[in-house]
Amino acid sequence: MTQRTRHKLVFIILFSLLGFLAMQVPFSKLVGAENIRFSLFDFYGPIAGAFIGSLWGVATVVIMQLINWAVNGFAMDAGTMIRLFPMLFAVLYFARKSKLALLVPVAAMIAFWAHPEGRLAWYYALYWLIPIAMHFFRDRFLFARALGATFTAHSVGGALWIWTFNMKAAIWIGLIPIVWQERVLMAVGITVTYIAFNYLVSVIKAKTKWELAFIQLHAKYIMR
């Protein structure tokens, strides 16, 4: 095993452990699920692919969840699985600009409207136009990139949730004024976390002999 490979594995392990710790800090409850909460992981998870690439980022998020299951007990219920899959799509959206990523919210809107309750609350799914709009601003504004990522996750979660739990249209409609506050908060969290982690890694690269060339840093947020 080369030194570069060892350093990459160590980085992924440390990144995964930090993600596991972030999972243990809840910040809001998921409506419609008594035992599921959003956590600081929702700020931290999406940035993985931006540093180590899309596929490694997705793999790292899966590792974080496996560690969480190993420590807190394996849960295969629908709610838990629905919490995992949206994050994977947020990782892909945040990692790199791709027109294919825009198919995700479009497919989610179609799936939502195909459900009887979704047709009654059709305007709820208009939130999922946001990732499409943010696609055109993501290279100029980090916040736009973060907002697109968190609403991509929201679209996948919403489409899966309505078909799994048949949540009533009235509840979806009632969530409309809450969603934008929740997702803006998440986008701010993702933005701040990315900047902080970017700076921290740049400091480590500058102060140590670690071979971290595999990590993709944003030049705007590194130590000068």
Secondary structure as GFF3:
##gff-version 3
##sequence-region A 1 224
A	DSSP	alpha_helix	3	23	.	.	.	ID=ss1
A	DSSP	beta_strand	26	29	.	.	.	ID=ss2
A	DSSP	beta_strand	37	39	.	.	.	ID=ss3
A	DSSP	alpha_helix	41	44	.	.	.	ID=ss4
A	DSSP	three_ten_helix	45	47	.	.	.	ID=ss5
A	DSSP	alpha_helix	48	52	.	.	.	ID=ss6
A	DSSP	alpha_helix	54	72	.	.	.	ID=ss7
A	DSSP	alpha_helix	78	95	.	.	.	ID=ss8
A	DSSP	three_ten_helix	99	102	.	.	.	ID=ss9
A	DSSP	alpha_helix	103	114	.	.	.	ID=ss10
A	DSSP	alpha_helix	116	120	.	.	.	ID=ss11
A	DSSP	three_ten_helix	122	129	.	.	.	ID=ss12
A	DSSP	alpha_helix	130	134	.	.	.	ID=ss13
A	DSSP	alpha_helix	142	165	.	.	.	ID=ss14
A	DSSP	alpha_helix	169	207	.	.	.	ID=ss15
A	DSSP	three_ten_helix	219	221	.	.	.	ID=ss16
###
